[in-house]
């Protein structure tokens, strides 16, 4: 009952009420009908016992030798009529209840249509389209008040997201200056000759340089994520060409890791941001290379079917456990923290990928590969014809 829809609940409750009412009416009519039929039978039987009745009552004239046969036949007919009446009454009750249930189902479906439309509107809400998800005024008073409250909630959410984006952008901008100064000083120090430096000092300088570089990349990614909404998304993108470009750019990294890159691309064209889609493909392929086995391979597939563009990146690594497949898109989440630190990741690559997919009205999911690796599948609904 907990998972039953409101429409079915109303239908079941109404059908039950109709069945109870019809049942009570049927029992009442049946009792009255049986009473009068029995009264008629009693009258016939009393007529047979009072052959000399001279009152003004209606008298059935039947010969004495035929009376017993008539009484028996009449009793049988009365019994059959009562049985037929009972059966027909039950059938009519069931039919009326079913008819009432069907009518209630369609009437309640029509009455609940505004709620379904309201639910569909809520399903479309994302952080990127809050301003386009407002509910227009409804003729149903209760739903209209609910719509007003919902629109106010969207306004508060929009303000909160905007404050969050502004904070991230401002923080990233503020961090860039001191990080840049630190990098300049480190570069000057490394370029100068310091013969008196011992091994510990050189190791410390190397560690600081690496961490500073990591912070720079993190700040850049945070800036990219905060500026996603302002990037134009009306470029005509040839996805197979972008895939080829990414594979060419990452070929040196793949050779260093002894990874084979394979591109299986058909003609695929879509509308969006050329820069962001390049970054999406780059991040997915780079991740597939970094978290792959030596002598493994990365296969990138892109194709277009009707109004959808599909992109998949498959590796031959260890794979991602099912319980962690949604969490890998969270900022700074790592499946294997020790290996991620070793590879120098900042934990924002897949978070940025998901945001890019969202602003392009697409979807992304993770599946297991045939060889035990991971497959990232991206689907874009908006593409050029």
C-alpha positions in Angstrom: 0.0 0.0 0.0 2.9 2.3 0.7 4.1 2.2 -2.9 0.6 2.5 -4.5 0.0 5.7 -6.4 -2.5 8.2 -5.1 -4.7 7.5 -8.2 -4.9 3.8 -7.4 -5.5 4.5 -3.7 -8.5 6.7 -4.6 -9.7 4.1 -7.0 -9.5 1.3 -4.5 -11.1 3.3 -1.7 -14.0 4.5 -3.9 -14.5 1.0 -5.4 -14.7 -0.4 -1.8 -17.2 2.2 -0.8 -19.3 1.5 -3.9 -19.2 -2.2 -3.2 -20.3 -1.8 0.4 -23.1 0.6 -0.5 -24.3 -1.6 -3.3 -24.0 -4.7 -1.1 -26.1 -3.1 1.6 -28.8 -2.0 -0.9 -28.8 -5.4 -2.5 -29.2 -7.1 0.9 -32.1 -4.7 1.8 -33.9 -5.2 -1.5 -33.2 -8.9 -1.4 -34.7 -9.3 2.1 -37.8 -7.3 1.1 -38.2 -9.3 -2.1 -37.8 -12.6 -0.2 -40.3 -11.4 2.4 -43.0 -10.7 -0.1 -42.3 -13.9 -2.1 -42.5 -15.9 1.1 -45.7 -14.0 2.0 -47.1 -15.1 -1.4 -46.1 -18.7 -0.8 -47.7 -18.6 2.7 -50.9 -17.2 1.1 -51.0 -20.0 -1.4 -50.4 -22.6 1.2 -53.1 -21.2 3.5 -55.4 -21.1 0.6 -54.9 -24.9 0.3 -55.7 -25.4 3.9 -58.8 -23.2 3.9 -60.8 -24.6 1.0 -64.0 -23.2 2.4 -62.9 -19.6 2.7 -65.7 -17.3 1.7 -64.0 -13.9 2.5 -63.4 -11.2 -0.1 -59.8 -12.2 -0.5 -58.4 -13.4 -3.8 -59.0 -17.1 -4.2 -57.1 -19.4 -6.5 -59.4 -22.0 -7.9 -57.6 -25.2 -8.4 -59.1 -28.7 -8.3 -58.5 -30.7 -5.2 -56.7 -33.5 -7.1 -54.3 -31.0 -8.7 -53.6 -28.9 -5.5 -50.7 -30.9 -4.1 -48.9 -30.9 -7.5 -49.5 -27.1 -7.8 -48.2 -26.4 -4.3 -45.0 -28.5 -4.9 -44.3 -26.8 -8.2 -45.0 -23.4 -6.7 -42.6 -24.0 -3.9 -39.9 -25.1 -6.3 -40.5 -22.0 -8.5 -40.4 -19.7 -5.4 -37.1 -21.3 -4.3 -35.6 -21.0 -7.8 -36.7 -17.4 -8.1 -35.1 -16.5 -4.8 -31.9 -18.1 -5.9 -31.9 -16.3 -9.3 -32.7 -13.1 -7.6 -29.8 -13.5 -5.1 -27.3 -14.4 -7.9 -28.4 -11.6 -10.2 -28.2 -9.1 -7.3 -24.6 -10.1 -6.5 -23.6 -9.9 -10.2 -25.2 -6.5 -10.5 -23.4 -5.4 -7.3 -20.0 -6.6 -8.6 -20.6 -4.9 -12.0 -21.6 -1.6 -10.4 -18.5 -1.7 -8.1 -16.2 -2.4 -11.0 -17.9 0.3 -13.2 -17.6 2.7 -10.3 -13.9 1.8 -9.9 -13.2 2.3 -13.6 -15.0 5.7 -13.7 -13.2 6.7 -10.5 -9.8 5.8 -12.0 -10.3 8.0 -15.0 -11.9 10.9 -13.1 -9.1 10.8 -10.4 -6.5 10.6 -13.2 -7.9 13.8 -14.7 -8.1 15.4 -11.3 -4.5 14.5 -10.4 -3.1 15.6 -13.8 -1.8 18.9 -12.3 0.1 17.0 -9.6 1.7 14.8 -12.2 2.7 17.9 -14.2 4.1 19.4 -11.1 6.1 16.3 -10.4 7.5 16.2 -14.0 8.5 19.8 -13.6 10.4 19.0 -10.4 12.1 16.1 -12.1 13.7 18.5 -14.6 15.2 20.8 -12.0 18.9 21.0 -11.9 21.3 23.5 -10.5 21.9 24.9 -14.0 18.2 25.6 -14.9 16.6 26.9 -11.7 15.4 30.0 -13.4 13.7 28.0 -16.1 11.9 25.6 -13.7 9.4 28.0 -12.1 5.8 26.8 -11.8 3.1 29.0 -13.5 -0.1 29.9 -11.6 -2.5 27.0 -11.3 -6.3 27.0 -11.2 -6.3 24.6 -8.3 -6.0 26.7 -5.1 -4.0 24.1 -3.1 -1.6 23.5 -6.0 -1.3 27.2 -6.7 -0.1 27.8 -3.1 2.3 24.9 -3.4 3.6 26.4 -6.7 4.2 29.7 -5.0 6.2 28.0 -2.2 8.1 26.0 -4.7 9.1 29.1 -6.7 10.3 30.8 -3.5 12.4 27.7 -2.7 13.9 27.9 -6.2 14.8 31.5 -5.7 16.6 30.7 -2.4 18.4 27.8 -4.0 19.5 29.9 -6.9 20.8 32.6 -4.6 22.7 29.9 -2.5 24.2 28.4 -5.6 25.2 31.8 -6.9 26.9 32.7 -3.6 28.7 29.4 -3.7 29.9 30.0 -7.2 31.0 33.5 -6.3 32.9 32.3 -3.3 34.7 29.5 -5.2 35.6 31.9 -8.0 36.8 34.6 -5.6 38.8 32.1 -3.4 40.4 30.6 -6.5 41.3 34.1 -7.8 42.8 35.1 -4.5 44.8 31.9 -4.3 46.4 32.4 -7.7 48.5 35.4 -6.7 50.3 33.9 -3.7 50.8 30.7 -5.6 52.2 32.4 -8.6 54.6 34.4 -6.4 55.7 31.2 -4.7 56.3 29.5 -8.0 58.4 32.4 -9.2 60.6 32.3 -6.1 60.9 28.5 -6.5 61.9 28.8 -10.1 64.5 31.5 -9.3 65.9 29.4 -6.5 66.1 26.3 -8.7 67.7 28.2 -11.5 70.4 29.7 -9.2 73.4 27.9 -8.1 73.4 26.8 -4.4 76.4 24.6 -3.9 75.9 24.5 -0.1 72.5 22.9 -0.2 72.3 19.4 1.3 70.1 16.5 0.2 67.4 17.3 2.7 67.1 20.9 1.4 66.9 19.8 -2.2 64.2 17.2 -1.3 62.2 19.9 0.6 62.4 22.3 -2.4 61.3 19.5 -4.7 58.4 18.6 -2.5 57.3 22.3 -2.1 57.5 22.7 -5.9 55.4 19.6 -6.5 52.7 20.7 -4.0 52.7 24.2 -5.4 52.1 22.8 -8.8 49.3 20.6 -7.5 47.7 23.7 -5.8 47.9 25.6 -9.1 46.2 22.8 -11.0 43.5 22.6 -8.3 42.9 26.3 -8.4 42.6 26.3 -12.2 40.1 23.4 -12.0 38.0 25.3 -9.4 38.0 28.4 -11.6 36.9 26.3 -14.5 34.0 24.8 -12.5 32.9 28.2 -11.2 32.8 29.6 -14.7 31.0 26.8 -16.4 27.7 28.8 -16.5 29.3 31.7 -18.3 30.9 29.7 -21.1 29.1 29.9 -24.4 27.6 26.6 -25.6 26.6 27.3 -29.2 29.6 25.9 -31.0 29.2 23.2 -33.7 31.4 20.4 -32.3 32.8 17.6 -34.4 33.2 15.1 -31.6 35.3 12.5 -33.5 37.8 15.3 -34.4 38.1 16.3 -30.7 38.7 12.6 -29.7 41.5 12.4 -32.3 43.0 15.6 -30.9 42.9 14.4 -27.3 44.4 11.1 -28.2 47.2 12.8 -30.0 47.8 15.2 -27.1 47.9 12.3 -24.6 50.0 9.9 -26.7 53.3 10.9 -24.8 51.7 10.1 -21.4 50.3 6.8 -22.8 53.7 5.8 -24.1 55.3 6.7 -20.8 52.8 4.3 -19.1 53.0 1.7 -21.9 49.3 2.2 -22.6 47.9 1.7 -26.1 45.3 4.3 -27.2 42.6 3.1 -29.6 40.0 5.4 -31.2 36.8 4.0 -32.7 34.9 7.0 -33.9 32.2 7.6 -36.4 30.9 11.0 -37.6 29.3 12.7 -34.6 28.3 16.3 -34.5 26.7 18.2 -31.6 26.1 21.7 -30.3 27.9 22.9 -27.2 31.2 24.4 -25.9 34.2 23.2 -27.9 36.5 24.0 -25.0 34.4 22.1 -22.4 33.9 19.0 -24.5 37.6 18.9 -25.2 38.2 19.1 -21.4 35.7 16.4 -20.8 37.2 13.9 -23.2 40.7 14.9 -22.0 39.9 14.2 -18.4 38.3 10.8 -19.1 41.1 9.6 -21.3 43.8 10.9 -18.9 42.2 9.1 -16.0 41.9 5.9 -18.0 45.7 6.1 -18.7 46.7 6.9 -15.2 44.7 4.2 -13.5 45.4 1.5 -16.0 47.7 -1.5 -15.9 51.1 -1.4 -17.7 50.7 -2.7 -21.3 47.0 -2.0 -21.0 44.9 -0.1 -23.5 42.3 2.7 -23.6 39.5 2.6 -26.1 37.5 5.7 -27.0 34.3 5.3 -28.9 32.1 8.1 -30.4 29.1 7.8 -32.6 25.8 9.4 -33.4 22.4 7.8 -33.5 19.4 9.9 -34.5 19.2 12.8 -32.0 21.8 11.5 -29.6 25.6 11.5 -29.5 27.4 8.8 -27.5 30.9 8.8 -26.1 32.6 6.0 -24.1 36.0 5.6 -22.7 37.0 2.1 -21.7 40.2 1.1 -19.8 41.7 -2.2 -18.7 42.5 -1.2 -15.1 41.2 -2.6 -11.8 37.7 -1.2 -12.3 35.5 0.7 -9.8 33.3 -1.1 -7.2 29.6 -0.6 -7.8 29.1 1.1 -4.4 31.6 3.8 -5.3 30.5 4.6 -8.8 28.4 7.5 -7.9 30.9 8.9 -5.4 33.7 9.1 -7.8 32.1 12.2 -9.2 32.2 14.0 -5.9 34.9 16.7 -5.5 38.2 15.4 -3.9 36.9 11.8 -3.6 39.4 9.1 -4.4 38.9 5.4 -4.8 42.5 4.6 -3.9 43.9 7.5 -2.0 47.5 6.3 -1.9 47.7 5.6 -5.6 46.0 9.0 -6.4 48.6 10.9 -4.4 51.3 8.9 -6.2 49.8 9.9 -9.6 49.5 13.5 -8.6 45.7 13.9 -9.1 43.8 16.7 -7.3 40.5 14.8 -7.1 38.5 17.3 -9.3 38.8 15.8 -12.7 35.6 13.6 -12.7 33.7 16.3 -10.8 34.4 18.7 -13.6 33.4 16.0 -16.1 30.0 15.6 -14.5 29.4 19.4 -14.4 30.3 19.6 -18.1 27.9 16.8 -18.9 25.2 18.5 -16.9 25.5 21.9 -18.6 25.2 20.1 -21.9 22.0 18.4 -20.8 23.6 15.0 -21.0 24.1 12.0 -18.8 27.0 9.9 -17.6 27.2 6.4 -16.1 29.9 3.9 -15.2 29.9 0.3 -16.2 32.3 -2.7 -15.9 34.3 -3.6 -18.9 34.5 -7.1 -20.3 38.1 -7.4 -19.1 37.4 -6.1 -15.6 38.2 -2.4 -16.4 35.9 0.6 -16.3 33.7 2.1 -19.0 32.6 5.7 -18.7 29.5 6.2 -21.0 28.4 9.8 -21.9 25.1 10.5 -23.8 24.3 14.0 -25.2 20.7 14.6 -26.2 21.2 17.8 -28.0 23.0 17.5 -31.3 22.8 19.1 -34.7 20.8 17.6 -37.5 
